[in-house]
Amino acid sequence: MLHRNYLAYTVFAAGLLLCALGGTAADKPKAESGQWYKGNTHTHSLWSDGNDFPEMIVDWYHKRGYHFLALSDHNILSRGDKWMTVASVVKRAGGQDIMEKYLARFGTFGVSRKTVKGKEQVRLKALKEFRPLFEKEGKFLLIEGEEITDHFGRLPVHINAINLKELIPPQHGKSVEDVIRRNLQAVRAQEKKTGQPILDHLNHPNFGWGVTAENLANVLEERYFEIYNGHPSVRQLGDKDHPSVERLWDIANTIRITKLNAPPLYGMATDDSHTYHGRKNVSPGRGWVMVRASELSASALIKAMRRGDFYASTGVTLTQVNYDVKTRTLSIEIKPEDKATYTTEFIGTTKADRKAHGDKKGFDYAGKVLSKVKGTQASYKLTGDEFYVRAVVTSSLAHVNPSIKGQKRQAWVQPVGWIDNIDPQETKKGK
């Protein structure tokens, strides 16, 4: 997909990000190679603050054509013994029939119940117990994950870590950036210790107005964040005093490339699902990633995402995404759906605008629309004036399960063209 952009990873910042990125020349993808795999990396169950049994949630995604799923409960892995009273399960689910639905789907397979002090309890199954029910080579994969749920004062700082071998407790810190950095360093330490690749992404930056664009930019260990999160309370669109999440992306990437000599952030789309049973407030099926990988394995998926060979979606499917280095052209093909029409916006920050406006207005010049194309095919040829270019495709069709009023189906393509604007040998911040 994005070819040469990823060759800088191995030398950037004297190896500062090497273990986080894992990129080598051998990772250079071919546009025609690999298969697209659909997955969600942010999901909650009764193991933390979700309202359904984990295998019921997995069953939902499995039946709807997802290829991979990460259960990512708060500060816990689905391991060992965890018991809940049936009354608390029913209350959490908001319906008396949760146990009936559970038993109807899975029978009495592995269901353990007991009565303690007159209260019936049920044991939540561990991942290793229900994994064999769903996993099939090349068809469906479960990846163990955790939402490392931390904070600085009242500001929430949440990071998902996917493909863990061990739980990572919140690391805390002396500032928002310090909290992010310490948690990411803990992820990298586990990866180095175990040899197992781990994908991490910063979640919902506008939730509680916890993470600013400057925070996103300055922590260079972070390479992924949620451009879309399906929880209705994450303030996706910002407000009069705070930029939207998409605007945060452009500001942060502009700071990274122009001031920090650093690669940009890549955008994820996730569900952050908590509620099931037909309740719509924090329900599944709202956002996902499409990853072009050589096979359906955790290591192959993470390897592809570290190349940037993926896009984020809330309902638009792309059949092709290519960046041709020789012609400096980003090309997109969209799979048509029903009678939908499509608009692709190519967005980037230009050197001319930076020169004209400077940085005195809070990066107002960052991330303007450079071109707008109608139809199922769209391309943009970089002129050399752009620091980076990304694309967002918007369908005329409404989202099937919106988290935002009037929401349309969209897809976000990762930034390209930035490699020519950073020096991979330069290690100094703010060159």
PECORUR-V386183 format. One record per residue. N is the residue number from 1. RES is the residue in three letters. BURIAL is 1 if it has 24 or more other ideal C-beta (glycine too) atoms within 12 Angstrom, else 0. D_FIRST is the distance of its C-alpha to the first C-alpha in Angstrom with 2 decimals. Layout:
BEGIN
[[N,RES,BURIAL,D_FIRST] [N,RES,BURIAL,D_FIRST]]
END
This chain:
BEGIN
[[1,MET,1,0.00] [2,LEU,1,3.79] [3,HIS,1,5.73] [4,ARG,1,9.33] [5,ASN,1,9.68] [6,TYR,1,10.07] [7,LEU,1,12.68] [8,ALA,1,15.21] [9,TYR,1,15.49] [10,THR,1,18.02] [11,VAL,1,20.38] [12,PHE,1,20.23] [13,ALA,1,23.70] [14,ALA,0,25.22] [15,GLY,0,23.41] [16,LEU,1,24.28] [17,LEU,1,20.99] [18,LEU,0,20.25] [19,CYS,1,21.43] [20,ALA,1,19.75] [21,LEU,1,16.25] [22,GLY,1,16.59] [23,GLY,1,13.91] [24,THR,0,14.77] [25,ALA,0,13.77] [26,ALA,0,13.74] [27,ASP,1,10.94] [28,LYS,1,8.45] [29,PRO,1,5.95] [30,LYS,0,6.34] [31,ALA,1,4.90] [32,GLU,0,8.35] [33,SER,0,8.97] [34,GLY,1,10.18] [35,GLN,0,11.94] [36,TRP,1,11.84] [37,TYR,1,14.55] [38,LYS,1,16.58] [39,GLY,1,18.44] [40,ASN,1,20.73] [41,THR,1,21.33] [42,HIS,1,24.50] [43,THR,1,27.56] [44,HIS,1,31.30] [45,SER,1,34.21] [46,LEU,1,37.92] [47,TRP,1,37.10] [48,SER,1,36.86] [49,ASP,1,37.18] [50,GLY,1,35.70] [51,ASN,1,38.25] [52,ASP,1,37.53] [53,PHE,1,37.51] [54,PRO,1,34.17] [55,GLU,1,34.29] [56,MET,1,35.05] [57,ILE,1,31.94] [58,VAL,1,29.77] [59,ASP,1,31.48] [60,TRP,1,30.47] [61,TYR,1,26.71] [62,HIS,1,27.13] [63,LYS,0,28.99] [64,ARG,0,26.43] [65,GLY,0,23.49] [66,TYR,1,21.64] [67,HIS,1,20.15] [68,PHE,1,20.70] [69,LEU,1,22.96] [70,ALA,1,24.19] [71,LEU,1,27.80] [72,SER,1,28.08] [73,ASP,1,31.73] [74,HIS,1,33.27] [75,ASN,1,34.23] [76,ILE,1,34.82] [77,LEU,1,33.33] [78,SER,1,34.53] [79,ARG,0,36.89] [80,GLY,0,40.64] [81,ASP,0,43.27] [82,LYS,1,42.98] [83,TRP,0,45.73] [84,MET,1,46.19] [85,THR,1,49.24] [86,VAL,1,48.85] [87,ALA,0,50.30] [88,SER,0,47.53] [89,VAL,1,44.87] [90,VAL,1,46.57] [91,LYS,0,46.85] [92,ARG,1,43.21] [93,ALA,1,42.18] [94,GLY,0,44.69] [95,GLY,0,46.12] [96,GLN,0,48.72] [97,ASP,0,46.89] [98,ILE,1,44.00] [99,MET,1,45.78] [100,GLU,0,46.73] [101,LYS,0,43.16] [102,TYR,1,42.01] [103,LEU,0,44.74] [104,ALA,0,44.33] [105,ARG,1,40.69] [106,PHE,0,41.11] [107,GLY,0,44.86] [108,THR,0,46.45] [109,PHE,0,43.75] [110,GLY,0,43.90] [111,VAL,1,45.25] [112,SER,0,47.60] [113,ARG,0,50.14] [114,LYS,0,53.15] [115,THR,0,55.74] [116,VAL,0,56.41] [117,LYS,0,59.36] [118,GLY,0,59.41] [119,LYS,0,55.74] [120,GLU,0,53.43] [121,GLN,0,50.17] [122,VAL,1,47.02] [123,ARG,1,44.65] [124,LEU,1,40.90] [125,LYS,1,39.05] [126,ALA,1,36.83] [127,LEU,1,33.23] [128,LYS,0,34.28] [129,GLU,1,36.91] [130,PHE,1,34.86] [131,ARG,1,31.57] [132,PRO,0,32.96] [133,LEU,0,33.75] [134,PHE,1,30.15] [135,GLU,1,27.77] [136,LYS,0,26.89] [137,GLU,0,24.55] [138,GLY,0,21.33] [139,LYS,0,22.70] [140,PHE,1,23.40] [141,LEU,1,23.18] [142,LEU,1,25.12] [143,ILE,1,24.00] [144,GLU,1,26.80] [145,GLY,1,26.47] [146,GLU,1,28.64] [147,GLU,1,28.80] [148,ILE,1,30.36] [149,THR,1,32.71] [150,ASP,1,34.19] [151,HIS,1,35.73] [152,PHE,1,37.31] [153,GLY,0,40.60] [154,ARG,0,39.97] [155,LEU,1,36.31] [156,PRO,1,34.02] [157,VAL,1,31.13] [158,HIS,1,29.16] [159,ILE,1,26.24] [160,ASN,1,24.70] [161,ALA,1,24.26] [162,ILE,1,22.68] [163,ASN,1,23.53] [164,LEU,1,26.76] [165,LYS,1,29.61] [166,GLU,0,32.13] [167,LEU,1,32.98] [168,ILE,1,32.24] [169,PRO,0,35.08] [170,PRO,1,34.62] [171,GLN,1,35.08] [172,HIS,0,36.51] [173,GLY,1,36.82] [174,LYS,0,38.61] [175,SER,0,36.23] [176,VAL,1,33.22] [177,GLU,1,30.95] [178,ASP,1,32.98] [179,VAL,1,32.66] [180,ILE,1,28.86] [181,ARG,1,28.77] [182,ARG,1,31.35] [183,ASN,1,29.66] [184,LEU,1,26.30] [185,GLN,1,28.27] [186,ALA,1,29.92] [187,VAL,1,26.62] [188,ARG,1,25.58] [189,ALA,0,29.10] [190,GLN,1,28.90] [191,GLU,1,25.60] [192,LYS,0,27.26] [193,LYS,0,30.44] [194,THR,0,29.09] [195,GLY,0,26.07] [196,GLN,1,24.22] [197,PRO,1,20.88] [198,ILE,1,21.30] [199,LEU,1,19.03] [200,ASP,1,20.93] [201,HIS,1,20.62] [202,LEU,1,23.31] [203,ASN,1,24.80] [204,HIS,1,26.25] [205,PRO,1,27.11] [206,ASN,1,29.62] [207,PHE,1,31.55] [208,GLY,1,34.91] [209,TRP,1,33.40] [210,GLY,1,32.60] [211,VAL,1,29.65] [212,THR,1,29.36] [213,ALA,1,26.55] [214,GLU,1,28.20] [215,ASN,1,28.19] [216,LEU,1,24.47] [217,ALA,1,23.92] [218,ASN,1,26.48] [219,VAL,1,25.57] [220,LEU,1,22.83] [221,GLU,1,22.70] [222,GLU,1,21.13] [223,ARG,1,17.36] [224,TYR,1,17.19] [225,PHE,1,19.63] [226,GLU,1,20.47] [227,ILE,1,19.66] [228,TYR,1,21.57] [229,ASN,1,24.30] [230,GLY,1,26.48] [231,HIS,1,29.74] [232,PRO,1,31.94] [233,SER,0,33.43] [234,VAL,1,30.47] [235,ARG,1,31.09] [236,GLN,1,27.67] [237,LEU,0,29.02] [238,GLY,0,31.09] [239,ASP,0,34.56] [240,LYS,0,36.63] [241,ASP,0,36.53] [242,HIS,1,33.01] [243,PRO,1,29.59] [244,SER,1,27.34] [245,VAL,1,24.51] [246,GLU,1,21.99] [247,ARG,1,24.20] [248,LEU,1,24.26] [249,TRP,1,20.49] [250,ASP,1,20.82] [251,ILE,1,23.95] [252,ALA,1,22.67] [253,ASN,1,19.52] [254,THR,1,21.81] [255,ILE,1,24.25] [256,ARG,1,21.77] [257,ILE,1,20.44] [258,THR,1,23.78] [259,LYS,1,26.23] [260,LEU,1,24.87] [261,ASN,1,22.49] [262,ALA,1,19.99] [263,PRO,1,16.32] [264,PRO,1,15.94] [265,LEU,1,16.23] [266,TYR,1,13.67] [267,GLY,1,15.28] [268,MET,1,16.47] [269,ALA,1,18.62] [270,THR,1,21.50] [271,ASP,1,24.89] [272,ASP,1,27.17] [273,SER,1,29.49] [274,HIS,1,33.12] [275,THR,1,35.24] [276,TYR,1,35.44] [277,HIS,1,38.49] [278,GLY,0,37.71] [279,ARG,0,37.85] [280,LYS,0,35.27] [281,ASN,0,35.33] [282,VAL,1,32.63] [283,SER,1,31.47] [284,PRO,1,28.36] [285,GLY,1,25.72] [286,ARG,1,24.81] [287,GLY,1,21.33] [288,TRP,1,18.56] [289,VAL,1,14.95] [290,MET,1,12.62] [291,VAL,1,10.66] [292,ARG,1,8.54] [293,ALA,1,10.61] [294,SER,1,12.64] [295,GLU,0,15.79] [296,LEU,1,17.63] [297,SER,1,18.95] [298,ALA,1,19.11] [299,SER,1,17.92] [300,ALA,1,14.82] [301,LEU,1,13.96] [302,ILE,1,14.70] [303,LYS,1,12.81] [304,ALA,1,9.52] [305,MET,1,10.62] [306,ARG,1,11.61] [307,ARG,1,8.19] [308,GLY,1,7.59] [309,ASP,1,5.57] [310,PHE,1,8.34] [311,TYR,1,10.51] [312,ALA,1,14.29] [313,SER,1,16.71] [314,THR,1,20.43] [315,GLY,1,20.59] [316,VAL,1,18.02] [317,THR,1,15.72] [318,LEU,1,12.52] [319,THR,1,12.03] [320,GLN,1,8.84] [321,VAL,1,6.34] [322,ASN,1,4.88] [323,TYR,1,6.00] [324,ASP,0,8.35] [325,VAL,0,10.11] [326,LYS,0,13.22] [327,THR,0,13.93] [328,ARG,1,12.53] [329,THR,1,11.55] [330,LEU,1,9.54] [331,SER,1,10.01] [332,ILE,1,10.73] [333,GLU,1,12.86] [334,ILE,1,15.30] [335,LYS,1,17.44] [336,PRO,0,20.99] [337,GLU,0,23.53] [338,ASP,0,27.28] [339,LYS,0,28.31] [340,ALA,1,25.74] [341,THR,0,24.73] [342,TYR,1,21.57] [343,THR,1,21.13] [344,THR,1,17.91] [345,GLU,1,18.65] [346,PHE,1,16.62] [347,ILE,1,18.05] [348,GLY,1,18.42] [349,THR,1,21.15] [350,THR,1,22.66] [351,LYS,0,24.84] [352,ALA,0,27.52] [353,ASP,1,27.90] [354,ARG,1,28.05] [355,LYS,0,30.71] [356,ALA,0,32.62] [357,HIS,0,32.71] [358,GLY,0,32.30] [359,ASP,0,31.92] [360,LYS,0,35.39] [361,LYS,0,34.48] [362,GLY,0,32.17] [363,PHE,1,28.97] [364,ASP,0,29.85] [365,TYR,1,27.71] [366,ALA,1,24.45] [367,GLY,1,21.85] [368,LYS,1,23.36] [369,VAL,0,22.10] [370,LEU,1,21.10] [371,SER,1,20.70] [372,LYS,0,21.38] [373,VAL,1,20.47] [374,LYS,0,22.19] [375,GLY,0,21.11] [376,THR,1,18.41] [377,GLN,0,16.22] [378,ALA,1,15.41] [379,SER,1,13.97] [380,TYR,1,14.83] [381,LYS,0,15.45] [382,LEU,1,16.00] [383,THR,0,19.53] [384,GLY,0,19.57] [385,ASP,0,21.70] [386,GLU,1,19.04] [387,PHE,1,18.58] [388,TYR,1,15.34] [389,VAL,1,14.15] [390,ARG,1,13.03] [391,ALA,1,13.75] [392,VAL,1,16.12] [393,VAL,1,17.13] [394,THR,1,20.76] [395,SER,1,22.59] [396,SER,0,26.32] [397,LEU,1,26.94] [398,ALA,0,28.42] [399,HIS,1,26.88] [400,VAL,0,28.62] [401,ASN,1,29.66] [402,PRO,1,29.48] [403,SER,1,30.01] [404,ILE,1,30.64] [405,LYS,0,33.14] [406,GLY,0,31.71] [407,GLN,1,28.14] [408,LYS,1,25.69] [409,ARG,1,22.60] [410,GLN,1,19.42] [411,ALA,1,15.69] [412,TRP,1,14.08] [413,VAL,1,10.57] [414,GLN,1,9.97] [415,PRO,1,11.27] [416,VAL,1,9.79] [417,GLY,1,12.15] [418,TRP,1,14.25] [419,ILE,1,14.20] [420,ASP,1,16.74] [421,ASN,1,19.00] [422,ILE,1,19.64] [423,ASP,0,21.51] [424,PRO,1,20.16] [425,GLN,0,23.73] [426,GLU,0,25.38] [427,THR,0,26.62] [428,LYS,0,28.95] [429,LYS,0,28.34] [430,GLY,0,28.98] [431,LYS,0,28.67]]
END
